[in-house]
Amino acid sequence: MYKYKRLKILAYYLLILGIISFAVYHFRPTPVPDPALALAAGENAHQASTSQLANEPSTSVDQANLWNQELNSLVVKRQGEVLKGAEWIHVTELHQRNKDTTGTLSTGQQIPANYILDTWYHLNKQGKVFELINIMKTENNEIVQVSTHSKGVWQNLTVGEKWQGDPPTLNLDYGFNSDMANASSWGSTLKREENKLSNGRSTLAFTIKDMFNQPVKIDGHENLIISGETRAHFDPQSGALLSLDRVFVDETGAQFFAEQMTILTFEKIELPPNDVLSYLEGTAK
């Protein structure tokens, strides 16, 4: 179990860096395996440490429980307000990644380091997703790829792939609430701050921080990575997730953003535009 925890922490950060890309999950032709189990199959995988970072105070159990309760209250409040009576929800995310190399589609098209995800979720009366339209765009608004889910079938319309699969879950906090609830058992250090974003908006920020037993080599980065953290910024009034930051420290002590995901748009709508709805017919524009 201890080994599993350490593998899961490392997998969490490898997932962030795009070794298993959560950002393009909807475009994969096969389901994403549990990263911890995938890493457990490799004997040479680096493992994450449950020891604390140098000069970093540990988080007491009582303090962690208080922060978890506060975060859970925000997430539950947000879900209750957003999902009630909603039929379609439109979310636009800006992903900015510090990567020198990125993947390519089977068509040969390069996946940009920075991109926009435009997603339309169609909900049933129980607030569950049963249809989805997902469009990846460049920062110049050029379409990179389009995928859909309808009637139990996923399609990547850009590369012409189709596969059976369950619909996605509309996770308003992107799984951060669950990660933070498990963080203490993983040996992570937690932090809570009240601060402001660059646009002056007040936020409540929670951080999960870990150090690796051994420095990790990541493609596209010259120096080895020794620690990582995830910071989630929430609106303290509505409970809305505003941004999610993936931050790393390399062996020189330099800190840098691996990825920053910012919510640009979050809205309830009656129907998507006709050109977006047409993707459910299985034709890429």
C-alpha positions in Angstrom: 0.0 0.0 0.0 2.9 2.4 0.8 4.5 1.7 -2.5 1.1 2.3 -4.2 0.8 5.7 -2.5 4.3 6.8 -3.6 3.6 5.6 -7.2 0.3 7.4 -7.2 1.9 10.7 -6.2 4.5 10.5 -8.9 1.9 9.5 -11.4 -0.1 12.5 -10.5 2.8 14.8 -11.5 3.7 12.8 -14.6 0.1 13.1 -15.6 0.4 16.9 -15.2 3.4 17.1 -17.5 1.7 15.3 -20.3 3.2 11.9 -20.1 -0.4 10.8 -19.8 -2.2 14.0 -20.8 -5.3 14.8 -18.8 -5.8 17.9 -21.0 -6.6 15.9 -24.1 -8.4 13.1 -22.4 -11.4 13.4 -24.6 -9.3 12.9 -27.7 -7.8 9.6 -26.8 -8.9 6.6 -28.8 -8.7 4.3 -25.7 -9.5 4.9 -22.0 -6.7 6.4 -19.9 -5.4 3.7 -17.5 -5.0 4.4 -13.8 -1.6 6.0 -13.9 -0.5 4.5 -10.6 -1.2 1.0 -11.9 0.6 1.8 -15.1 3.7 3.0 -13.3 3.6 0.0 -10.9 4.3 -2.2 -13.9 7.7 -0.5 -14.4 10.5 -1.4 -12.0 12.6 1.7 -12.9 10.0 4.3 -12.3 11.0 7.1 -10.0 9.0 7.2 -6.8 7.7 10.1 -4.9 8.6 10.8 -1.3 6.4 11.1 1.7 9.0 13.1 3.5 8.4 16.9 3.9 10.2 19.5 1.8 13.2 21.2 3.4 12.1 23.9 5.9 8.4 23.1 5.0 6.3 22.6 8.1 4.1 19.5 8.1 0.3 19.9 8.0 -1.4 18.7 11.2 -4.3 16.3 10.9 -6.7 18.8 12.5 -5.6 21.6 10.2 -5.9 19.4 7.1 -9.4 18.3 8.2 -10.5 21.9 8.6 -9.2 22.9 5.1 -10.8 19.8 3.6 -14.1 20.6 5.1 -13.9 24.2 3.9 -13.0 23.2 0.4 -15.7 20.5 0.3 -18.3 23.0 1.4 -17.3 25.3 -1.5 -17.4 22.5 -4.1 -20.8 21.1 -2.8 -22.3 24.7 -2.9 -21.1 25.2 -6.4 -22.4 21.9 -7.7 -25.8 22.6 -6.1 -26.1 26.0 -7.7 -24.7 25.0 -11.2 -26.4 21.7 -11.8 -29.9 22.6 -10.6 -32.1 22.9 -13.7 -29.2 23.0 -16.1 -29.5 21.4 -19.6 -26.3 22.6 -21.3 -23.2 24.0 -19.7 -20.5 25.6 -21.7 -16.9 25.8 -20.3 -13.9 27.5 -22.0 -10.4 26.8 -20.6 -7.1 28.4 -21.4 -4.2 25.9 -21.0 -0.7 27.4 -20.9 2.1 24.9 -20.7 5.9 25.3 -20.2 6.9 22.6 -22.7 9.6 22.6 -25.4 8.1 19.6 -27.1 4.4 18.5 -27.6 2.6 15.6 -29.2 1.2 15.3 -32.6 -2.1 13.9 -34.0 -2.1 10.9 -36.3 -2.8 13.4 -39.1 0.6 14.9 -38.4 -0.8 18.1 -36.9 1.2 19.5 -33.9 -0.7 19.9 -30.6 0.2 23.4 -29.5 1.8 24.0 -26.1 -0.8 26.6 -25.3 -4.4 25.9 -26.4 -8.1 26.6 -25.6 -10.6 23.9 -24.8 -14.2 24.7 -25.6 -16.6 22.1 -24.1 -20.4 21.8 -24.2 -21.9 19.4 -21.7 -25.5 18.2 -22.2 -27.1 17.1 -18.9 -30.0 14.9 -18.1 -32.5 15.7 -15.3 -30.2 14.1 -12.7 -27.4 16.5 -13.7 -25.4 13.7 -15.4 -23.6 14.2 -18.7 -25.0 12.2 -21.6 -23.7 14.2 -24.5 -20.5 16.2 -25.0 -18.8 18.3 -27.7 -15.2 19.2 -27.1 -13.2 21.5 -29.3 -9.4 22.1 -29.0 -8.3 25.4 -30.5 -5.1 27.4 -30.8 -4.8 30.7 -29.1 -5.6 32.3 -32.5 -9.0 30.4 -32.4 -8.0 27.9 -35.1 -9.5 24.4 -34.5 -6.9 21.7 -33.8 -9.3 18.8 -33.1 -12.9 18.0 -32.2 -14.4 15.1 -30.3 -17.9 14.2 -29.2 -19.7 11.7 -27.0 -23.2 10.7 -27.8 -25.2 7.4 -27.3 -22.3 5.7 -25.6 -19.9 6.4 -28.5 -16.8 8.6 -28.4 -15.6 10.1 -31.7 -12.5 12.1 -32.6 -13.9 13.7 -35.7 -10.5 15.2 -36.7 -8.6 11.9 -37.0 -11.6 9.7 -37.8 -11.6 7.5 -34.8 -14.6 6.0 -32.9 -14.9 3.9 -29.8 -17.4 2.8 -27.1 -17.1 4.4 -23.7 -19.0 5.9 -20.8 -19.8 9.6 -20.8 -17.5 12.0 -18.9 -18.3 13.4 -15.5 -18.8 17.1 -15.2 -16.3 17.7 -12.4 -16.5 21.3 -11.4 -13.3 21.2 -9.3 -11.4 19.0 -11.7 -10.9 16.4 -9.0 -8.9 18.7 -6.7 -11.3 18.2 -3.8 -10.7 14.5 -3.9 -6.9 14.9 -4.3 -6.7 17.2 -1.3 -8.8 14.8 0.8 -6.2 12.0 0.0 -3.1 14.3 0.2 -2.4 13.7 3.9 -2.4 9.9 3.5 0.1 10.4 0.6 2.4 12.5 2.9 1.8 15.7 1.0 2.1 19.2 2.5 -1.1 21.3 2.3 -1.4 25.0 2.3 -4.3 27.5 2.4 -4.0 31.2 1.4 -6.3 34.2 0.7 -4.9 36.2 -2.2 -5.6 37.8 -5.5 -5.1 36.8 -9.1 -3.3 39.1 -11.6 -6.7 40.6 -12.5 -7.3 41.7 -8.9 -9.9 39.1 -8.2 -9.9 37.7 -4.7 -9.4 34.0 -4.4 -9.1 31.3 -1.8 -6.1 29.2 -2.9 -5.3 25.6 -1.7 -2.0 23.9 -2.5 -0.9 20.3 -2.5 2.9 20.0 -2.4 5.3 17.0 -2.7 8.9 16.2 -3.0 10.3 13.3 -5.0 12.7 10.7 -3.4 14.9 11.0 -6.5 15.1 13.9 -9.0 12.9 13.2 -12.1 14.0 13.8 -15.7 11.2 15.3 -17.8 11.5 15.5 -21.6 11.8 19.1 -22.7 13.4 20.3 -19.5 17.1 20.5 -19.1 17.3 20.2 -15.3 15.9 17.5 -13.1 12.7 18.1 -11.1 12.8 17.6 -7.3 9.4 18.7 -6.2 5.9 19.7 -7.5 2.7 21.3 -6.3 -0.8 21.9 -7.5 -2.5 25.2 -6.6 -6.3 25.6 -7.1 -7.8 29.1 -6.9 -11.5 29.3 -5.9 -14.0 32.1 -5.7 -14.6 32.3 -1.9 -18.2 33.4 -2.5 -19.5 31.1 -5.2 -17.1 28.2 -4.8 -16.2 28.4 -8.5 -12.8 27.1 -9.6 -11.0 30.0 -11.2 -7.6 28.5 -12.2 -5.4 25.4 -11.6 -1.6 25.8 -11.5 0.9 23.0 -11.8 4.3 24.3 -10.4 7.7 22.5 -10.2 11.0 23.2 -8.6 14.2 21.9 -10.4 17.5 20.8 -8.9 18.8 24.4 -9.1 16.0 25.6 -6.8 14.3 27.5 -9.7 10.5 27.4 -9.6 8.4 27.4 -12.8 4.9 26.8 -14.0 4.5 23.5 -15.8 0.9 24.3 -16.7 -1.7 26.9 -15.8 -5.4 26.2 -16.6 -7.7 29.3 -16.4 -11.5 29.2 -16.7 -12.4 31.8 -19.3 -16.1 31.0 -19.6 -18.5 29.1 -17.5 -22.2 29.5 -18.4 -25.6 27.7 -18.5 -27.1 27.9 -21.9 -30.3 26.6 -23.6 -28.5 25.3 -26.7 -25.0 25.5 -28.3 -24.7 27.3 -31.6 -25.9 25.4 -34.6 -22.4 24.9 -36.0 -21.3 23.3 -32.7 -24.4 21.1 -32.5 -23.7 19.8 -36.0 -20.6 18.0 -34.6 -23.0 15.5 -32.9 -24.0 14.4 -36.4 -20.4 13.1 -36.7 -19.0 15.6 -39.2 -16.0 17.8 -38.6 -16.2 21.4 -40.0 
